[in-house]
Amino acid sequence: MGLLLWLRMLTGPRRGEVSALRWRHIDFERRLVTVHRSNAQTKAGIKEKQTKTGQARKIALDEHTVGLLTTHRQRWESRCDELGCALSSEAFVFSPAPDGSMPYLPRAISQRYRRLALRLKLRSTRLHSLRHYSATELDAAGVDIRTVAGRLGHGSGGATTLKVYAGWVNEADRRAADTMATIVPKPVPTAVTPRGPYEVIAAALREQIRTGHLKPGDLLPTVAELAVANMVAVGTAHRALTVLRDEGLIDVASGRRAAVATASHPG
């Protein structure tokens, strides 16, 4: 049972596909497992059929998993030697029969996992959770969605995978954004130095509003007062107030003195 669960976590096959896995489906030299068929449980017994997409798929295996499968096969070969028969390439990788001639029923696999999960007090007792685990871990590790879809046997070039695992994909995208923020040097905004006389006046008034020296509703100096105080033309002082008005910092009405906008939130 342990190797079955390990293989399911790493390669993400459906329970019917694990049930139908035969030794001829494993290529030890090329480190590949071919998911070719699927077992379905009916009232009449077990029925072997095509995979859900109707296509076989090859899934790469790591060296450690190949080593586990090699040991598992050697145990089966020893068992068959004791029975006086050879291990057939058609034998099932996971089987309750001494010669591997019968597969585990898909429902039995789920039931055995549920009992194990309850004993170990796992958060989920559903065998299908291991398939989710495979998909989400691959996605979190940065494996592209088409590759994940191929390993899981999803069709539509990854569209099904995106639909099923959209939440995890979004979470992975959020982690990617946070990771990039720690990698890329952060830009430091530089203060813009006022260039013209009207910008100097506007900057001074803006700073007074920002620091609270001029509060919402406070009247600003008149255009004439600003012109005299800053030794500029009246038109230049008027232009400074126009800049602040356009920024929403002050209210300007015809015939009235400009005042700090009551709804402004300078930052």
Residue pairs with C-beta under 8 A, 6 or more apart in sequence:
1 112
1 113
1 116
3 68
3 69
3 72
3 94
4 18
4 94
4 104
4 109
5 113
5 130
6 65
6 68
7 13
7 18
7 33
7 65
7 69
8 15
8 18
8 127
8 130
8 131
8 134
9 130
9 133
9 134
10 61
10 62
10 65
10 134
11 33
11 35
11 59
11 61
11 134
11 151
12 130
12 131
12 134
12 135
12 151
12 152
12 153
13 21
13 35
13 59
13 131
13 153
14 38
14 51
14 52
14 131
14 153
15 106
15 109
15 110
15 127
15 128
16 38
16 39
16 40
16 106
17 35
17 37
17 38
17 39
17 51
17 153
18 94
18 109
19 38
19 39
19 46
19 92
19 94
19 103
19 104
19 105
19 106
19 109
20 36
20 37
20 38
20 39
20 48
20 92
20 103
21 33
21 35
21 92
21 93
21 94
22 89
22 90
22 91
22 92
22 93
23 73
23 87
23 88
23 89
23 90
23 91
23 92
23 93
23 100
24 89
24 90
25 33
25 34
25 35
25 36
25 93
26 32
26 33
26 34
26 69
26 93
27 33
27 34
28 66
28 69
28 70
31 60
31 61
31 62
31 63
31 66
32 58
32 59
32 60
32 61
33 58
33 59
33 61
34 56
34 57
34 58
34 59
35 51
35 56
35 57
35 58
35 59
35 153
36 51
36 56
37 48
37 49
37 50
37 51
38 48
38 49
38 50
38 51
38 52
39 46
39 47
39 48
39 49
39 103
39 105
39 106
40 46
40 47
40 48
40 49
40 106
41 47
41 105
41 106
41 107
46 103
46 105
51 57
51 153
52 153
53 153
53 154
53 155
57 150
57 151
57 153
59 151
61 69
69 93
72 93
73 87
76 87
76 91
76 100
77 87
79 98
79 99
80 86
80 87
80 98
80 99
80 100
83 98
83 99
85 99
87 99
87 100
88 99
88 100
88 101
91 99
91 100
91 101
92 100
92 101
92 102
92 103
92 104
93 100
94 103
94 104
94 109
95 101
95 102
95 103
95 104
96 102
96 104
109 127
110 126
110 127
113 125
113 127
113 130
114 125
114 126
114 127
117 124
117 125
118 125
131 152
132 165
134 151
134 152
135 148
135 152
135 161
135 164
135 165
135 168
136 165
136 168
138 147
138 148
138 151
139 145
139 148
139 165
139 168
139 169
139 172
140 168
140 172
140 175
142 172
142 176
145 158
145 161
145 162
145 169
146 157
146 158
148 158
148 161
149 155
149 156
149 157
149 158
149 160
149 161
152 161
154 160
154 161
154 164
162 169
194 200
194 202
194 203
196 236
197 230
197 232
197 236
198 232
198 236
198 237
198 239
198 240
198 243
199 240
199 243
200 230
201 226
201 230
201 232
201 236
201 237
201 240
202 240
202 241
202 243
202 244
205 214
205 220
205 240
205 244
205 249
205 250
206 244
206 247
206 249
206 266
208 214
209 244
209 249
209 250
209 260
209 264
209 266
210 266
210 267
214 220
214 260
215 260
216 260
216 261
216 262
216 263
216 264
217 259
217 260
217 262
218 259
218 260
219 257
219 258
219 259
220 226
220 241
220 250
220 257
220 258
220 259
220 260
221 229
222 257
223 234
223 237
223 238
223 241
224 234
224 237
226 232
226 237
226 240
226 241
227 233
227 234
227 236
227 237
230 236
230 237
241 250
241 252
241 258
242 252
244 250
244 258
245 251
245 252
245 258
248 261
248 263
248 264
249 260
249 261
249 264
249 266
250 258
250 259
250 260
250 261
250 264
251 258
251 259
251 260
251 261
251 262
252 258
